[in-house]
Amino acid sequence: MYDQYFSFANGERDLPTQDVDGSPVRDLYEQLQQRTGNLSADDPNTDALTDLKDRTLKLRKYDTVSDNFQKTFGSEISSAYQELGLTPPDFSDLSRSEALEKITEFTKTLSENVEFKDRTPAHSRTMTLLAGFKDLSPALMSSEWIEPFNANTVEMGREHLKDIDMRALSERLFKLPENYTPPGSAPPTEGMGRVNPGDNAARAEIAD
């Protein structure tokens, strides 16, 4: 299951153009639904599989999710790209692999040209947003994001973001200094974050 998920999430395989019966991503989601439905709440695999199921649903609805991401955060992300002299992406028009390339371009350019101590709040916030989008994080994107964009989506996205542990979300994909605290975020505490589907131990434990 994990190999199937990451082949699509990492852009190694193209996502199906339609979410129809028989598509590999939909089949994976239905397998995960069945697996999680058969687990008890205290089963040690429940959280990790439920987390993976949530991310797989966002792959199923990727066109909608990327459109909502762009409409919610596109303006501020574009400003951060322009600060670095980069052409801002429109994530709603990019394939999964193209989106990941644009994220890599931003993080690489930032790390090579801006000292950590000189990074602005806009840099830090954009890093966090890009990390959440790359990770298809349920923490960043609530369940409403799989529905077509409407007038409330931007506000829902921003309100949801206020409740996120920004440091934990940033750490998921970017190796940050231990004392890093994004602007407006509480200092780090023990036990933050959820099980990362990319964790090798978790993958081995739940492997088919």
C-alpha positions as CSV (number, residue, x, y, z in Angstrom):
1,M,0.0,0.0,0.0
2,Y,2.7,2.4,0.9
3,D,4.7,1.8,-2.3
4,Q,1.5,2.5,-4.3
5,Y,0.8,5.7,-2.4
6,F,4.3,7.1,-2.7
7,S,4.6,6.3,-6.4
8,F,1.8,8.8,-7.0
9,A,2.4,11.2,-4.2
10,N,6.1,11.6,-5.2
11,G,5.1,12.1,-8.9
12,E,6.8,8.9,-10.1
13,R,3.5,7.8,-11.7
14,D,0.9,10.1,-13.3
15,L,-2.3,10.5,-11.4
16,P,-5.4,9.2,-13.3
17,T,-7.2,11.9,-15.2
18,Q,-10.6,10.8,-13.8
19,D,-11.6,9.4,-10.5
20,V,-13.5,6.4,-11.8
21,D,-14.0,2.8,-10.8
22,G,-10.9,0.8,-11.5
23,S,-8.4,3.7,-11.3
24,P,-5.4,2.7,-9.2
25,V,-5.7,5.6,-6.7
26,R,-9.4,4.9,-6.1
27,D,-8.7,1.2,-5.7
28,L,-6.0,2.0,-3.1
29,Y,-8.4,4.3,-1.2
30,E,-11.0,1.7,-1.1
31,Q,-8.5,-0.9,0.2
32,L,-7.5,1.6,2.9
33,Q,-11.2,2.2,3.8
34,Q,-11.7,-1.5,4.2
35,R,-8.5,-1.9,6.3
36,T,-9.3,1.0,8.6
37,G,-12.9,-0.1,8.9
38,N,-11.8,-3.5,10.3
39,L,-9.4,-2.0,12.9
40,S,-10.4,-1.1,16.5
41,A,-9.7,2.3,17.8
42,D,-6.9,1.0,20.0
43,D,-5.2,-0.9,17.3
44,P,-1.6,0.4,16.9
45,N,-2.0,0.7,13.1
46,T,-5.2,2.7,13.2
47,D,-3.7,6.2,13.2
48,A,-1.1,5.5,10.5
49,L,-3.6,3.9,8.2
50,T,-6.2,6.5,8.7
51,D,-3.6,9.2,8.0
52,L,-2.6,7.4,4.8
53,K,-6.3,7.1,3.8
54,D,-6.8,10.8,4.2
55,R,-3.8,11.6,2.0
56,T,-4.9,9.1,-0.6
57,L,-8.3,10.8,-0.8
58,K,-6.5,14.0,-1.6
59,L,-4.7,12.2,-4.4
60,R,-8.0,11.0,-5.7
61,K,-9.3,14.6,-5.7
62,Y,-5.9,16.2,-6.6
63,D,-7.2,18.6,-9.2
64,T,-9.7,20.0,-6.7
65,V,-7.2,20.1,-3.9
66,S,-4.5,21.8,-6.0
67,D,-7.1,24.3,-7.2
68,N,-8.2,25.1,-3.6
69,F,-4.6,25.4,-2.5
70,Q,-3.8,27.9,-5.3
71,K,-6.9,30.0,-4.6
72,T,-6.3,30.0,-0.9
73,F,-2.6,30.6,-0.7
74,G,-1.5,31.4,-4.2
75,S,-1.1,35.1,-3.8
76,E,1.2,34.9,-0.8
77,I,3.2,32.0,-2.2
78,S,3.7,34.0,-5.5
79,S,5.1,36.9,-3.5
80,A,7.7,34.7,-1.8
81,Y,8.8,33.2,-5.1
82,Q,9.1,36.7,-6.6
83,E,11.3,37.8,-3.7
84,L,13.7,35.1,-4.7
85,G,13.6,36.0,-8.4
86,L,11.6,32.9,-9.3
87,T,8.6,32.6,-11.6
88,P,5.6,32.0,-9.3
89,P,3.8,28.7,-10.0
90,D,0.1,28.2,-10.5
91,F,-0.4,24.9,-8.7
92,S,-3.8,24.4,-10.2
93,D,-2.3,24.1,-13.6
94,L,0.6,21.8,-12.7
95,S,0.8,18.0,-12.6
96,R,1.9,16.4,-9.3
97,S,5.4,15.9,-10.6
98,E,5.6,19.5,-11.9
99,A,4.3,20.9,-8.6
100,L,7.0,19.0,-6.7
101,E,9.7,20.4,-9.0
102,K,8.5,23.9,-8.3
103,I,8.6,23.3,-4.5
104,T,12.1,21.9,-4.8
105,E,13.1,25.0,-6.8
106,F,11.9,27.3,-4.0
107,T,13.5,25.4,-1.1
108,K,16.8,25.0,-3.0
109,T,17.0,28.6,-4.0
110,L,16.1,29.8,-0.5
111,S,18.7,27.6,1.1
112,E,21.4,28.6,-1.3
113,N,20.8,32.3,-1.3
114,V,19.3,33.3,2.0
115,E,21.0,32.7,5.4
116,F,18.7,31.1,7.9
117,K,18.9,34.1,10.2
118,D,17.9,36.4,7.4
119,R,14.8,34.6,6.3
120,T,11.6,36.6,6.5
121,P,8.2,35.5,8.0
122,A,7.0,35.2,4.4
123,H,9.8,32.7,3.6
124,S,9.0,30.6,6.7
125,R,5.3,30.6,6.1
126,T,5.7,29.7,2.4
127,M,8.1,26.8,3.4
128,T,5.3,25.6,5.7
129,L,2.6,25.8,3.1
130,L,4.7,24.1,0.5
131,A,5.6,21.3,3.0
132,G,1.9,20.8,3.8
133,F,1.0,20.6,0.1
134,K,3.9,18.3,-0.8
135,D,2.9,16.1,2.1
136,L,-0.8,16.3,1.4
137,S,-1.1,17.0,5.1
138,P,-4.5,16.6,6.7
139,A,-3.2,19.2,9.2
140,L,-3.0,21.8,6.5
141,M,-5.9,20.7,4.3
142,S,-9.1,20.0,6.0
143,S,-11.7,17.6,4.6
144,E,-13.5,20.5,2.8
145,W,-10.6,20.8,0.4
146,I,-11.8,17.8,-1.6
147,E,-14.9,19.8,-2.5
148,P,-15.0,22.3,-5.4
149,F,-13.9,25.8,-4.6
150,N,-16.6,28.1,-3.2
151,A,-16.7,31.5,-1.6
152,N,-16.0,30.1,1.9
153,T,-13.0,27.9,1.0
154,V,-10.3,30.7,1.4
155,E,-11.6,31.6,4.8
156,M,-12.0,28.0,5.9
157,G,-8.4,27.4,4.8
158,R,-7.0,30.3,6.7
159,E,-9.0,29.6,9.8
160,H,-7.9,26.0,9.8
161,L,-4.3,27.1,9.4
162,K,-4.5,29.1,12.7
163,D,-4.8,25.9,14.7
164,I,-1.8,24.1,13.1
165,D,1.4,23.4,14.9
166,M,3.5,25.2,12.3
167,R,6.8,23.9,13.6
168,A,5.7,20.3,13.5
169,L,4.3,20.7,10.0
170,S,7.5,22.3,8.7
171,E,9.6,19.6,10.2
172,R,7.7,16.9,8.3
173,L,9.7,17.5,5.1
174,F,12.3,20.1,5.7
175,K,15.2,19.6,8.0
176,L,15.1,22.6,10.2
177,P,17.3,23.6,13.2
178,E,16.1,22.2,16.5
179,N,15.4,25.7,17.9
180,Y,13.4,26.8,14.8
181,T,10.1,28.4,15.7
182,P,8.0,30.0,12.9
183,P,6.6,33.4,13.6
184,G,3.6,33.3,15.8
185,S,4.1,29.6,16.7
186,A,4.5,28.2,20.2
187,P,8.0,26.7,21.1
188,P,8.4,23.0,20.4
189,T,7.0,20.5,22.8
190,E,7.5,16.8,23.2
191,G,5.3,14.4,21.2
192,M,4.3,16.8,18.5
193,G,3.0,15.6,15.1
194,R,1.4,12.4,13.9
195,V,2.8,9.2,12.4
196,N,4.4,10.1,9.1
197,P,3.5,7.5,6.4
198,G,7.1,7.9,5.2
199,D,8.5,6.6,8.4
200,N,10.3,3.4,7.6
201,A,9.4,1.7,10.9
202,A,5.7,2.4,10.4
203,R,5.9,1.2,6.8
204,A,7.5,-2.0,7.9
205,E,5.0,-2.6,10.7
206,I,2.0,-2.2,8.4
207,A,3.3,-3.6,5.2
208,D,1.1,-6.0,3.4
